[in-house]
């Protein structure tokens, strides 16, 4: 092999490593298996298959297409298996990767790969998990700081240890490929070698660079997934806080309604307590962030029954215009009750003659539109989209914030009001929840 071809082979090898690592990283199944805290036998076997199927094929390509030596990164793969999975898995992977080589009369491939897998697995036990993910083939250029740090408190730098051992393994492989073992003769193990000392050093350093490239690609993905998980947990915490905010607010208002009837109309108060018990039973259940719209309507019916009893059917009327196609659509739980409560308390209650609450829903393509309308006193003039009724902040603000948490910019929350004629609150959300 000419020096130019060797350099090209090393560059292509780095490209192959980056391409394979990136291709594997795009698989959701591979991500789940690689970053799992614990894996069963089936999961481990599946993860090994992700590594071994394409890379064993690469060894086979190298044996059948001599110019394409860069396809064989079995040496680095065995080290990766040892560092990420352990000695047993690395030995199994090394044996599988050596099958095409043994078939090609490279008889030392199997024992060497098995021994390499064992050594890499033992190395995994000697270093911390985060040190493996942080591994880089580039040594700190600030040698002064490195020397000063070790003079103060001598310690083993595991990053340099990993780099040194990988280079050492590569040197041993190259030596075994040149040495004659009885009747086996030389070239019974594949390794890139050249008579030029400087180029041979590049060959030795290429191995830790291949290992480092794969680890960097997957570590970047690991960090991204961690950030996404933290973001999800933060949104869930915020949503839970909002949920806990609305429950006591709703409870206190309902208890006030019951208290107003205890002495004057005890039978109706008793009926309201039963309805409240149904509501509390639903609130105390462990439920998801989303419920079918039909369940949300059932929950709302209990609250409306309480309010109708309180005001009387002649002062509080309820109308529904519900599209049956919307009943199965998942919506945020306790979505309608704060809006209905706001309409009753700040829209209809100030009117002597009461009024009507109208609930509407309909599909608009792949989105659902939900409206809560009242013919009450309306909202005083203010900035577009604002809610200016005194005391109306918590319910409307809560719903708006929950929609922002769950849907981001995909949700629309609009308020249209005519003073003295009523208010319409419209919610438009995707028919499929964006956050589960």
MIROVEX-67875 format. One record per residue: x, y, z of N, C-alpha, C, O in turn; residue in one letter. Coordinates in pm, whole numbers, plus 32768, in hexadecimal, padded with zeros to 4 digits. Layout:
BEGIN
XYZXYZXYZXYZA/...
END
This chain:
BEGIN
80547F8980008000800080008058807D800080B480888051X/803D80D87FA8808B81547FA0806681AE80157FFC81A18053X/80C0820B803280AA826680A2802C82BA808E7FDF82D280EBX/801782E8800F7FA083387FF27F2182E980087EC1831B8041X/7F21826B7FDA7EAB82167FEB7E9181FA807F7E1E81F080A9X/7EFC81EC80CD7EEB81D4815C7EAB824D81A07E51823D81F2X/7ED882C5817D7E9C833D81B77E09834A81917DB5836E81E4X/7DEB832B81137D5F833080E67D0C82C981337C9A82E4815AX/7D45825481487CFE81EB81927CDF821782217C7181FF8253X/7D3F825882627D27828882EA7CBA82F282EF7C6682F18349X/7CBA834D828D7C5183B382887BC8837682707B66839B82AFX/7BC3831682117B4482D381F47B148286826E7A9C8280828AX/7B71824B82B77B4E820183317B0A825B83977AA7823483D5X/7B3E82D183A87AFE833284027A73835683D17A1683638420X/7A668367834D79E283868314798083148326790B832B8344X/79B0829783147959822283297929821D83B978B4820383D2X/798482368417795E823484A578F3829D84C2789182808507X/79078316848F78A6838184A778208360846677B7837A84A1X/7823832883EE77A6830783A77759829A83EF76E082A48401X/779F82308419775C81C2845F772481F284E476B281D28507X/77738240852F7744827285B076C982CB859F766A82C185ECX/76CB8320853A7659837A852375DE832D84F4756E834B851EX/75F282C9849F75818279846F7540822D84E174C5822884E9X/759081F28539755781AB85AB750F820C860974A781EA8641X/75478284861A750C82E5867774828312864A74338341869CX/7463830585CA73DF83308599737182CE85BE72FB82F085B5X/7395825685E6733181F1860A73028207869A7353820786F7X/7280821886AC7248822A8732725F81AD8787727881B787FFX/725581378748726A80BB879172FA80B287C37312808C8835X/735980D7876D73E680D6879573FD81388808744481188867X/73C381AD880173D1820F886C739E81D788F073E081E28957X/7327819B88EA72EC81658965734280F689A1735480EF8A1BX/737880A0894B73C98030897B7451806089AE748180318A15X/749080BD8966751680E9898A751781368A0E757281258A5FX/74B181898A2574B281DF8A9A745E81A78B0D744881EC8B71X/7430812C8B0073E280F08B6C743A80D98BE674AD80AE8BDAX/740380F68C5D744E80DF8CD87462804B8CF074CA80208D21X/73FD7FFD8CCF74047F6B8CDE73D07F2A8C60736F7F588C23X/74117EBE8C3973E87E748BC273DC7DE08BE374327DA88C26X/73717DA28BB273627D128BBE73B17CCC8B5073F57D0C8AFFX/73A87C4A8B4F73F27BFC8AEB73C37C1C8A5D74147C288A01X/73417C2A8A4C730B7C4989C773387CD38999735D7CE58925X/73337D3389F4735D7DBB89CF73F27DBF89AD741B7E048950X/74427D7589F974D17D7189DD74EC7D2F8956753F7D5E8909X/74A47CC2893A74B57C7F88B9748B7CDC884674CC7CDD87DDX/74207D27885A73F37D8487F2745A7DF287DB74747E198769X/74947E25884874F97E8E883B75767E5987F575B17E9E87A1X/75A07DDE881676117DA187D175F57D93873C764E7DA586E9X/75787D71871A75547D63868D75647DE68642758F7DE785CEX/75407E56868375517ED8864375E47EF1862076037F2785B5X/763F7EC8867A76CD7EDB866077007E7685F877457E9B8599X/76DE7DF9860A77237D8C85C476F47D78853577437D5384DFX/76747D8E851A76427D748492768A7DCB842B76C27D9483CCX/768B7E50843976CE7EA083D277677E9483D677A77E98836DX/77A17E85844E78327E87845878707E00843478E17DFC8402X/78297D93844B78587D11841878547D11838178AB7CD8833FX/77EE7D51834977E87D6082B778607DB0828578967D93821AX/788B7E1582D379017E6182AE797F7E0D82A979D27E1F8250X/798D7DAF83097A007D54830679FB7CFC828A7A617CE58249X/79857CCD826979757C7981F279987CC7817379D77C918119X/796E7D46816C798F7D9A80F87A257DAB80ED7A5C7DA9807FX/7A687DBE815F7AFA7DCE815C7B407D5281267BA47D5D80DEX/7B0E7CDC81487B4E7C6081187B327C4680857B827C048042X/7AC27C7980527A9D7C607FC77AC97CD17F6A7ADD7CBA7EF3X/7AD97D487F9E7B017DBB7F4C7B817DF57F8A7B797E527FD9X/7BF47DC07F687C737DE57FA87C8D7E7C7FAF7CC07EAA8015X/7C6E7ECC7F467C8D7F5B7F527C3D7FA37FBE7C66800D7FEFX/7BCA7F6A7FE47B737FB080437B8E7F7D80D17B377F428110X/7C087F9581037C2F7F6781877BEB7FB581F67BDE7F848266X/7BBF802F81D77B848084823E7AFB8052826D7AC8808282D2X/7AC07FF082257A3D7FBC824E7A467F6C82CF79E27F598314X/7ABE7F3D82F07AD27EE883667AF97F3E83DE7B6B7F6A83E9X/7A997F5684377AB67F9B84B67A927F3E852A7A637F6B8593X/7AAB7EBB85167A897E58857C7ADB7E6C85FB7AA87E598669X/7B5A7E9485ED7BAF7EAB86627B717F1586BD7B647F008735X/7B4C7F8686847B127FF386D27A887FCD87087A627FF78775X/7A3D7F7D86BA79B87F5486E779C07EFD876479707F0D87C0X/7A217EA187677A317E4C87DD7A537EA188577A227E8788C5X/7AA77F0688467AC97F5F88B67A4C7FAB88E47A357FB9895CX/79FD7FDC88867982802388AA79227FC888F678E57FF28958X/79157F4B88C878BD7EED890E78EF7ED4899C789F7ECC89F9X/79717EC989AC79A77EB48A3279907F2C8A8C796C7F1B8B01X/79A57FA48A587994801E8AA9790280398ACA78E480688B38X/78A7801B8A6D781A803E8A8077C77FCE8ABC77677FE98B05X/77E97F508AA077947EE08ACB77D67E878B3277957E5C8B91X/78587E6A8B22789A7E128B8178EB7DA78B3D78E57D988AC3X/79387D598B8B79937CF78B4F794E7C858B0779787C5D8A9AX/78E47C508B4178A17BDD8B0278677C048A7B787B7BBE8A18X/781F7C748A7777E37CA189FA784E7CC28993783D7CA6891CX/78BD7CFE89C179287D208964796A7CA3892B798E7CA088B5X/797B7C3D897D79B67BC0894C795A7B7D88E579887B4B887FX/78D87B7E890378797B4688A2787D7B94882078817B5A87B4X/787E7C1A882B78857C6C87B379067C55876679057C4E86EBX/79767C4987AE79F57C30876B79F67BAD871F7A2B7BA586B1X/79BA7B45875A79B37AC4871779607ACD869879867A988630X/78EC7B1086A278957B1D862B78DC7B6D85BE78D77B488549X/791E7BDA85E379627C2E858079D77BE5853E79FE7C0784CEX/7A0E7B8185817A827B3985487A5A7ACC84E67AB07A9684A1X/79D97AAB84DE79AE7A3C848779D77A5283F47A1279F783BAX/79BA7AC783B679E77AD9832B7A7E7AD4831C7AB17AA582B7X/7AC87B0683817B5A7B04837A7B8F7A7583827BE87A508336X/7B597A2683DF7B83799A83E97B64795083687BB378FE8339X/7AEF796D832E7ACA793082AE7B30795482427B44790A81E2X/7B7079C682547BD579F681F57C6379CC82217CC67A0581F5X/7C69796882797CE8792C82A77D37798883047DB079768312X/7CF679E783437D397A3883A97D1979FA84317CC37A2B847AX/7D60798E84517D3B793884C17D547977854A7D1B794B85ADX/7DA879DD85507DC17A1E85D07D567A8485F47D547AB88663X/7CFC7AA185957C977B0885AE7C3D7AE386227C1E7B398676X/7C127A6686297BB37A3E86917BF27A47871C7BB87A8A8772X/7C657A0887387C9D7A1687BF7CC57AA487E07CB87ACE8853X/7CF77AF0877E7D1F7B79879B7CA67BCE87BE7CAB7C198820X/7C397BC587717BC27C15878D7B847BF188147B557C48885DX/7B857B6F88357B4E7B4588B67BA17B7E89287B6B7BB0898BX/7C267B77891A7C7D7BAF89837C6F7C47898B7C717C8089F8X/7C617C8889177C4E7D1989147BCC7D4289587BC97DA489A2X/7B617CF689407AE27D1289817AEA7D058A177AB17D558A61X/7B337C9D8A467B467C8B8AD67B947D018B117B707D358B7BX/7C007D298ACD7C527D998AFF7C027E1B8B027C0B7E678B63X/7BB47E368A987B637EB18A957AF77EAF8B007AD87F168B3BX/7ABD7E398B1A7A597E2E8B837A937E468C0C7A537E858C61X/7B0E7E158C257B517E2E8CA47B727EC28CB27B677EFA8D1FX/7B9A7F018C427BB47F918C457B377FDE8C6B7B3F80438CB2X/7AC47FB08C3D7A457FF18C607A2E7FF28CF779F980528D2EX/7A577F858D397A467F7D8DCA7AA67FD88E157A8F7FF88E89X/7B1280028DD27B7880538E157B5E80E98E097BA181388E4CX/7B0081128DB67AE481A08DA27A5181BC8DBF79FE81628DBDX/7A34823A8DDA79AA82638DF2795D826A8D6E7996827D8D02X/78D8825B8D7A7883825E8D04789082E28CB9789A82E48C3EX/789083518D03789983D48CC3792083E88C7F792A842F8C1AX/798983AA8CB57A0C83B58C777A0F836F8BF17A5783998B95X/79C383038BE479B982BF8B62797583198AFD79A583288A8CX/790483558B2578BC83AB8AC7790B84298AA578FA84618A39X/796084568B0079AE84CF8AE87A3384B38AA27A83850E8A8DX/7A4C84358A7E7ACD84128A437AE4845E89C17A8B846C896EX/7B5E848F89B37B8684D389397C1684AD891A7C6784A08976X/7C39849A889C7CC3847888797D2184EF887E7D9A84DF886BX/7CEE856588987D4185DD88997D6C85FD89287D18861D897DX/7DEF85F489437E24860E89C87E2286A489E27E3286F58986X/7E0E86C98A617E0F87558A887E9587948A5F7EFF87648A86X/7E8F87FF8A107F08883F89E07F4E88928A4C7FC388B68A3FX/7F0388B08AB77F3F88FE8B227F8E889F8B7D7F60887C8BE9X/800588768B4F805688178B9B808488518C20809788088C81X/809788D58C2380C589148C9F805F88FD8D0F808388D68D7EX/7FDE89168CF07F7789038D557F6C88708D7C7F56884F8DF0X/7F7B88178D187F7087878D347FE1875A8D907FC9870F8DEFX/805D87888D7580CF87638DC980C1879E8E5580D987598EB7X/8099881C8E5E8089885D8EE1801F88178F34803188048FADX/7FB187F08EF67F4687AB8F3D7F7687258F747F5386FF8FE4X/7FC586DD8F267FF3865A8F51806786648FB4807D86079002X/80B386D28FB2811B86E4901680DF86FD90A0811586CF9105X/8070874590A3802E875E91227FF286DF915D800586BF91D2X/7FAB869791077F68861E91357F6D85B890C37F1485B5906DX/7FD3856590C37FE2850390567F6784A7904D7F37847490B2X/7F3784958FD77EC5843C8FBE7EC9840B8F307F0B84448EDAX/7E8183A08F197E7B83668E937E0F83AF8E437D9B83B48E6CX/7E3783E68DD17DD784258D787D9A83B88D227DDA83838CC7X/7D1C83978D3F7CDD83268CFA7CC683408C667CC582E38C16X/7CB583BF8C427CA783DF8BB47D2783BA8B687D21837C8AFEX/7D9A83E08BA07E1983BE8B607E3183278B687E6982EC8B0BX/7E0782E88BD67E1582578BE37DC8820F8B757DFD81B28B37X/7D4B82398B5C7CFC81FB8AF27D3E820E8A6B7D4581B18A1BX/7D6E82888A527DB282A389D27E2D824C89C37E4382118959X/7E7E82428A2D7EF981F38A297EDA81608A107F1C812089BFX/7E7581298A557E57809B8A477E20807A89BD7E4080118984X/7DCC80D389857D9980B988FE7E0B80B988987E1080638840X/7E66811888A57EDB811A884C7F2F809C88617F6080618801X/7F3E807388DF7F8C7FFA88FC7F4B7F7F88BD7F907F2B8883X/7EC67F7388C87E807F0388897E987F0187F27EAC7E9887B6X/7E967F7987B57EAD7F8387247F3D7F5B87027F537F19869CX/7F9D7F81875480287F59873B80377EC28745807C7E8586F3X/7FF77E8687A97FFC7DF387B87FBE7DB0873E7FF47D4D870CX/7F4D7DE3870D7F0E7DA886977F6C7DB0861F7F7D7D4E85D5X/7FA97E24860B80037E358599807C7DD785A380AB7DA1853FX/80AD7DC58620811F7D69863480F77CDA861881407C9085D6X/80817CB1864A80527C288631803C7C0E859D804E7B9E856DX/80137C7785537FFC7C6584C3807E7C4D8478807C7C13840BX/80F17C7984AF81717C6A846A81BD7BEE8494820E7BB98447X/81A47BC0850E81F57B51854481C67ACD8508814F7AB884F0X/82267A7384EF820979ED84BE81F6798F8535824C7986858CX/8184794A8537816778EB85A08168785D85668100782B853BX/81DC781E856481E97795853181B7778A84A381E177D4844BX/815E772B848E81287712840880BE777983DE80987781836AX/809077C5844080297829841C8063789483C1802078C48366X/80E178BB83DC811D7923838A80E479AB83AC808979B783FDX/811B7A13836C80E97A9B838480657AB4833D80347A5F82F3X/802B7B2B83557FAF7B5783147F387AFF83387EDC7AEF82E7X/7F3A7AC483B27EC77A7983E17E6E7ACF84397E127A9F847AX/7E8D7B50843A7E3C7BB384817E467C3584337EB37C61840DX/7DD37C73841D7DD17CED83CC7DFF7D6484207DD47D768492X/7E587DB483E67E847E3284227EC67E8583B67F067E50835BX/7EB57F0783C17EF97F6183647F877F7883957F9D7F9E8408X/7FE87F60833E80727F7B836680BF7FB182EF809E7F97827BX/81267FFC830E8178803A82A78207804382DA821E803E8353X/82668050828082F2805A82A8831980E482D6838880F68307X/82C1814682C782E081D182ED82B181E8837D823B81DA839CX/8310820C83D382F3821B846182858283847C8229826884CAX/828E82F7843D822B83608456819F8334842D813E83518474X/819382EF83BD811082BF839280DA825383EE8061824A8406X/81358200842281088196847D80D081D284FE8072819C8538X/810A8241852B80D5828685A1804782B885857FF182B185DDX/802F82EA850D7FA8831584E77F4682A084E97ED382AF8512X/7F75822C84BD7F2081B584C07EFB819485507E878176856EX/7F5F819985AA7F42817B86377EE081E186737E8881BB86C1X/7EF08261864F7E9982C886887E0E82CA864A7DB183038683X/7E00828B85D77D7D828985957D17823B85E77CA1825E85E9X/7D4481D1862B7CE7817E86797CA181CD86E77C2681CB86EEX/7CEB821387407CA3826287A67C4F82D1876A7BEB82FA87A6X/7C74830486F47C22836B86B57B9D833286867B3683738692X/7B9F82B7864F7B22827686267AC9826086A17A51827D869DX/7B04822C870C7AB9821687887A82829C87BC7A0E82A487E5X/7AD6830387BB7AAB838587EC7A3C83C2879979E2840187CFX/7A4183B0871379D883E786BD795183A986DE78EE83F086EDX/794E832486EA78CF82E1870A789A830F87917823832B879FX/78F1831587F578C58340887A789483D0887A783483F188C0X/78D78427882D78AD84B38826782384C087E677CE850C8815X/780C8475877A7789847A8736771B844D879676B4848F87A2X/773183DF87DA76CA83A9883376BE83FB88B37651840688EBX/772C843388E277248486895A76D68507893F768B85368994X/76E9854088C7769B85B688A37606859688A275B485E588D0X/75E48520886E755884F4886E752984DC88FD74B88500891FX/757D84A089517559848689DC753B85088A2674DA85118A71X/7590856D8A10757A85EE8A5274F8862E8A2074AC86678A6EX/74E08623899D7464865B896573E98618899F7387865B89C0X/73EE859389AD737C854B89E67369856F8A7972F985788AAAX/73D885838AC073CE85AC8B4C738C86358B597338864B8BB0X/73B386918AFF737787168B0272E2870F8AE1729187558B1FX/72BD86BA8A80723086AA8A5F71E486708AD5717486998AF1X/7221860F8B1B71DF85D38B8F71CF86398BFE7166863E8C3EX/7236868B8C16722B86F38C7B71C087588C56717587878CACX/71B9877A8BD6715287D78BA870C7879C8BBD706B87E18BE7X/70BA871A8B9E703886D88BB0701186D78C446F9F86F38C66X/707186B58C9B705586B28D2A7031873D8D5E6FDB874D8DB4X/707687A38D287057882D8D516FCA88538D286F8088918D76X/6FA2882E8CAD6F1B884D8C7F6EB388018CD06E4A88388CF1X/6ED287838CF26E7487368D446E6687738DCF6DF887788E06X/6ED687A28E076ED087E18E8B6E7E88618E866E2D887D8EDFX/6E9388B08E1B6E47892C8E0E6DB2890E8DFA6D5C89518E33X/6D9588A78DA86D0A88828D906CC988518E116C5688718E2EX/6D1588028E606CE087D08EDE6CC388438F3D6C5E88438F84X/6D1E88A88F3E6D07891D8F936C8989688F6A6C3B89948FBEX/6C7689758EE86BFD89B88EB76B8089688EDA6B1989A18EFDX/6B8C88E38ED06B1A888D8EF26AF7889B8F856A8188A58FA9X/6B5E889B8FDA6B4588A990696B0E8933908B6AC7894390EEX/6B2E899690396AFB8A1D904F6A658A2490356A1D8A669080X/6A3689E18FCE69A989EE8FA8694E899C900368DA89C29016X/697F892C903C692988D6908C68F4891A910A687B891B911EX/694B895491616914899891D868C08A1191B4685E8A2F91F8X/68E58A58914968968ACB911D68098A9F90FA67A78ADE9123X/67FE8A3290B0677B89FD908B673089CC910766B889E49115X/6778898791616737894F91D766FD89BC9230668B89B1925EX/67498A259248671A8A9092A0669E8AD5926766418AF592B0X/669D8AEB91E466298B2A91A665AE8AD191B0653F8B0291C7X/65C08A4F919F654F89F391A8651A89EC923764A189EB924CX/657389E69299654889E4932564FC8A63934A649C8A5D9397X/65258AD3931564DB8B4F932D644D8B4592F563EE8B769331X/64418B06928063BB8AF5924463648A9C929C62ED8AB892AEX/639E8A3292D3635289D8932A632C8A2093AC62BB8A1293DDX/63898A6B93E3636E8AB1946262F98B11945762B08B2794B8X/62E68B4A93E062788BA993CF61F08B6693D0618B8BAA93DDX/61E98ADF93C4616A8A9793BE61508A3F943760E38A089443X/61B18A31949061A389D094FE612989EE955560DF89939578X/61128A6D957760A48A8F95D060208AA195875FB78A7895B8X/60258ADC95135FA88AFD94CE5F728A87947D5EF88A749477X/5FC78A3B94415F9B89CB93EB5FF3895194056045892E93B1X/5FE389109479603B88A294A1603A882C944160A287ED942DX/5FC7880C94045FC2879B93A7601987B6932C6060875E92FCX/6010883092FA60658853928760F8885592AF614F882D9261X/611388839329619E8882935861D287F3935F624587D8933CX/617B8796938D61A38709939361C186D493076223868D92F2X/616C86F792A8618386CB921E6206870491E6624D86C0919CX/62238780920C62A087BD91DF631A8777921D6381876891DBX/630D874D929A637C870792DC639986839295640D865D9283X/632F863E926C634385C09221638C85DC919F63E885949179X/63628646915A63A5866B90DD6438868F90F76491866A90ABX/644F86D9916664D887009187652C868491A565A2867F9182X/64F0862091E8653985A5920365658562918165D4852E9178X/650E8563911E65328529909C65A78574905D660285399023X/65A285FA906A660D864B903066918630907866F9861F9038X/668D862D910067078616914C6740858C913067BA857A912BX/66E88529911D671784A290FB676584A5907867CB8461906AX/673484F2901A677A84FD8F9967FD854A8FA7686185288F67X/67FC85B28FFC68758602900E68E385B59056695985C69038X/68BB855F90B5691E851791056957849E90BE69B8846390EDX/691C8479904E69508409900169D584308FC369EB84A48FA1X/6A2E83CD8FB46AA883E38F666A8283DC8ED36A6383718EA0X/6A85844D8E906A5F844F8E036ACC84918DB06B2484D58DE5X/6AC3847C8D2F6B2684B38CD56B0B85478CBD6AA4857D8CE7X/6B6985878C796B5786148C576AE486258BF46AA786908BEEX/6AC885BB8BA56A5F85C28B4069F2855D8B5F6A0B84F08B92X/697885838B3E6904852A8B4A68B085398ACC68B785A18A8BX/686284D38AA8680684E68A3667A685588A51677D856E8AC3X/6783859F89E86729861289F966A485E88A36666486378A7DX/6679856D8A1B65FC853B8A56660785368AEE65A7855A8B34X/667A850A8B24668C85078BB6669285938BF0665F85AB8C5EX/66CF85F08BA766D4867A8BD5664886B58BDF662A87018C3BX/65F286928B80656786C28B83651B86898BFB64CB86CE8C39X/653586088C1C64F385CB8C8F651B86128D1064C8862D8D66X/659C862F8D1C65CC86778D92658B87018D9A6565872E8E06X/657F87448D29654487C98D2464AF87C58D47647B88228D85X/646B875B8D1F63DB874E8D3B63BF87518DD1635F878F8DFEX/6415870C8E206401870B8EB2640D87988EEA63BF87C18F40X/647187E18EB96482886B8EEA640B88C18EC163D989118F10X/63DE88B28E45636C89028E1762ED88E08E64629C89388E80X/62DC88608E87626788398ED6626688828F5C61FD88AF8F8BX/62DC888E8F9962E688D7901862BF896A9005627489A19055X/62F389A68F9D62D88A348F8662468A4C8F5F620D8AB28F85X/620A89F08F14617C89FF8EEF612589F78F6B60C48A428F79X/6148899B8FC760FD89919045610B8A12909560AA8A4390CFX/61848A479096619E8AC090E361518B3890AD61138B8190FAX/61558B4D902961158BC38FEE60838BAC8FCC60338C0A8FC8X/60608B2D8FB55FD98B0F8F875FD68B028EF0601D8B4B8EABX/5F868AA68EBA5F838A8F8E295F508B078DDB5F6B8B138D63X/5F078B608E1E5ED48BD58DD65F3F8C408DC35F318C968D6CX/5FAA8C3B8E1260138CA08E0760928C6D8DC360E18CBB8D8EX/60A68BEA8DC6611D8BB18D8660F28B428D2860C78AD78D53X/61008B5E8CAA60DD8AFA8C44615C8ACD8BFE61BA8B1B8BEBX/615E8A4E8BD861D48A128B9861AA89D88B12614B898A8B0AX/61F189FE8AAA61D889C88A24625A898989F162C889BA8A0EX/624C891D89A462C188D7896E62B088C188D86247889888A9X/631B88DD8890632188C1880163A3887487E9640788AD87BEX/639F87F388056417879F8806641A8748878963BB86FE876DX/648587518740649B86FA86CC64C6867086FF652B86668744X/647B860686DD64A18580870D652F855886E8656D8508872EX/6564858F867B65EC856B86516656859E86B266C7856E86B1X/663085FE8709669286368767669685E987EB66F08601883CX/6639858F8803662F854F888666A884F988A766CB84EA891DX/66E884BE8842675B8466885B67E084B2885E68478476887CX/67DF8532883E685A857F88356895859688C0684C85C1891AX/6916857B88D66953859789596962862E896F699486768918X/6936865B89E3694286E98A06697F86F28A91697886918ADDX/69BB87638AB569F087728B3E698187628BA5691387968B94X/699F871A8C10693A87048C77691987878CBE696D87E18CC9X/689D87908CED686888088D30688288848CD968B988E88D07X/6859887A8C5D686B88E98BFF67F489488C01680589C28C00X/677A89118C04670289628BF466D489A18C7866A18A118C78X/66E4895A8CE866AB89898D6666DA8A168D8D66878A678DB4X/675D8A368D8567848AC08DA867458B298D4E67268B978D7CX/67328B088CCE66F68B688C7166618B7A8C8F662D8BEA8C8BX/661E8B0A8CAE65908B148CCF657D8B5F8D5365228BB18D5FX/65D28B418DB465CA8B878E3465DE8C1D8E2165998C6E8E60X/663D8C418DCA66558CCE8DAF65DC8D108D6F65B78D818D91X/659C8CC98D1065268D018CCE64B38D158D30646D8D7A8D2AX/64A08CB48D8B64318CBE8DEA644B8D2D8E5063F58D818E69X/64C38D2B8E8A64E08D878EF964ED8E178ECB64C08E728F10X/652B8E2B8E5665498EB48E2C64F58EE38DB664F88F588D92X/64AB8E868D7864588EAD8D0763C48EAB8D26637E8F0C8D0AX/63938E3A8D6163038E2A8D7862D78E578E03626B8E8F8E12X/632B8E3D8E6963028E5F8EF162E48EF38F0362868F148F4BX/63308F508EC5630E8FDF8ED5628A90058E936251906D8EB3X/62598FB18E3661D98FCF8DF661678FA18E4E61698F318E81X/61058FF58E5F60928FD38EB560468F5B8E7D601A8F048EC8X/60378F578DFA5FE88EEC8DBD60378E718D9960008E158D5BX/60B78E6B8DBD61068DF58D9A61268DF18D0661358E598CC6X/612F8D798CD0614E8D6C8C42616B8CDD8C1B61478C7F8C61X/61AD8CCE8BA961C38C4A8B6D62588C338B5762A18C8B8B2AX/62848BB88B78630B8B888B5762FF8B2A8AE162AE8ACD8AE3X/634D8B418A7963488AEC8A0363D18AAA89ED64388AEE89E8X/63D08A2589E1644A89D989C5644389A5893663E08968890EX/64AD89BF88E964B08991885E6535894A8844659C89688881X/653088EC87E965AB88AC87BA6596887C872B652988518706X/6602888486DC65FC88518653668A8839862266EA88768651X/669587E085C1671687C1858567328823851366D8884984C8X/67B0884B850867DF889D8499685E885C846168CE887E8486X/684887FE840768B887B183D268F08758843F68A987058477X/69728768845C69B2871984C469B9876485496A0A8743859FX/696387C98559695E881785D568CF881886096870880285BEX/68C288338689683E883986C7682B88C58701688588FE873FX/67B388FD86EB67908981871F67298970878D66C289308779X/674689A8880366ED89A1887666CD8A2F88A167278A8288B0X/664A8A4B88B566208AD288D865C98ACE895665768A758968X/65DE8B3189AB65898B498A2165548BD78A1465A18C378A1AX/64D28BE58A0264958C6889EC642D8C848A5863EB8C298A8BX/64208D038A7A63B78D2E8AD7637A8DB08AA463B98DF88A56X/63028DCC8ACF62C08E4A8AA962B78EA88B2162518EE88B39X/63278EAD8B6D632B8EFD8BE663538F8D8BCD63388FC58B63X/63948FC98C3263B290578C2D642A90768BD5644190EB8BB5X/647690118BAD64E990288B56656490578BA36564905D8C1EX/65CC90788B56664C90A28B8E666191348B6E664591628AFFX/6694917D8BD066B0920A8BB8672092198B53677091BD8B40X/6726928B8B14678892A18AA9681692968ADE683192C08B4FX/6870925E8A8D68FD924E8AB2694A921D8A3A6912921089CEX/69CB92028A4B6A1C91D089DC69E1915189A1699F910389E6X/69FA913D892069C490C988DA69F2904A891E6A67903C8941X/69958FED893169B68F6B896B69C28F6D8A0269DC8F048A3DX/69B18FE18A4369C08FE68AD4693A8FCA8B1768D18FD28AD8X/69408FA98B9768C78F908BE568C58FF68C55691C8FF48CACX/6863904D8C55686590BF8CB0680090B48D2267F691108D73X/67B590468D2B6756903D8D9967A090348E1D68048FED8E27X/677290788E7F67B090738F0367A28FE78F3D67358FAF8F40X/68128FB18F6B680E8F2C8FA7680C8EBB8F4468018E478F6EX/68158ED58EC368088E6B8E60688E8E338E3768968DE68DD7X/68FA8E588E7F69808E358E5069A28DA38E5769D58D6B8DF6X/69878D608ECA69C18CDE8EE269908C748E8069DF8C258E4DX/690D8C708E6768D78C088E1069058C168D80693A8BB88D46X/68F08C8D8D4769158CA48CBB69AC8C9B8CA969DB8C5E8C48X/69F88CD68D056A898CD18CFB6ABC8C438D066B1A8C1C8CC0X/6A7F8BF48D5D6AA78B6A8D6F6A958B1A8CEF6AEF8AD08CC5X/6A228B298CB26A078AE08C366A688B0A8BC96A9D8AB58B81X/6A7F8B8D8BBC6ADA8BBE8B556B688B858B6A6BA98B5A8B0AX/6B978B858BE86C1D8B548C036C288ABE8BEA6C8E8A8F8BB6X/6BC18A748C0E6BC789E38BF56BCA89C58B606C0E89688B35X/6B808A118B126B8389FD8A816C0E8A1B8A4A6C3E89D689F0X/6C4F8A838A806CD78AA48A526D388A358A766D918A148A26X/6D2989FA8AED6D83898D8B176D6F89128AC06DD088D48A94X/6CF188F08AA66CD388738A606CE4887D89C96D0E881C898AX/6CC588F0898F6CC288FB88FD6D23896288C46D3D8962884BX/6D5889B989176DB08A2188E36D628A8088886CF68AAF88AAX/6D9B8A9A88126D5C8AF687B36CED8AB487626CAC8AF68711X/6CD78A3287776C7189EB87296BE48A04875D6B8289E58719X/6BD88A3D87D56B548A58880E6B2F8AEA87FA6B848B4287FCX/6AAD8B0387E76A798B8C87DD6A108BA0884B69B58B4F885BX/6A1F8C0D889469C38C30890069978CBF88E869E78D1C88F5X/691A8CD288C468E98D5888A3686D8D7888F6681D8D208916X/68608DF8891767ED8E29896367B08E9C891567F28EFF88F6X/67308E8E88F566E78EF888AE66708F20890566218ECA892DX/66638FA0892265F98FCC897D65BB904F894E660090A78919X/653A9059896264F090D5894C64B290FF89D0645A90BA8A03X/64DE916D8A0A64A691988A8B640E91A08A8663D391E08A2FX/63D0915D8AE8633E915A8AF062FE90EE8A9C628590D78AA9X/634990A98A47630D904489EF63498FB98A02630B8F5589DBX/63BE8FB08A3E63F38F2B8A5964848F1A8A2E64C28F7589F7X/64B78EA38A4965448E838A2F654E8DF989F065048D9D8A13X/65AC8DEC899265C88D6C8952665C8D4B896666B38D9A893FX/66788CD889A267028CA689B167118C30895366C68BCE895DX/67718C3888F767878BCF889468108B9288A668748BD888B7X/68158B0D88A468928AC288AE689E8A6A883368448A1C8814X/690E8A7787EE69298A22877A69AC89D987926A158A1687A4X/69A5895487936A1B890287B16A23888F874D69BE886C870FX/6A998855873C6AA587DF86E66A54876C871F6A4187608798X/6A23871786C469D386A586EE6A278639873169F185DE8770X/6AAC864487246B0885E487656B5F863487C36B998699879AX/6B6B860A88426BBC865688A36C4F8656887A6C8185F28847X/6C9386C688926D2186D388716D7A86A788E36DEF868988CDX/6D4886A2895B6D95867789D06D4386148A1E6CCF862F8A3EX/6D7F85A08A3E6D3685388A866D69852A8B126D3784D78B5EX/
END
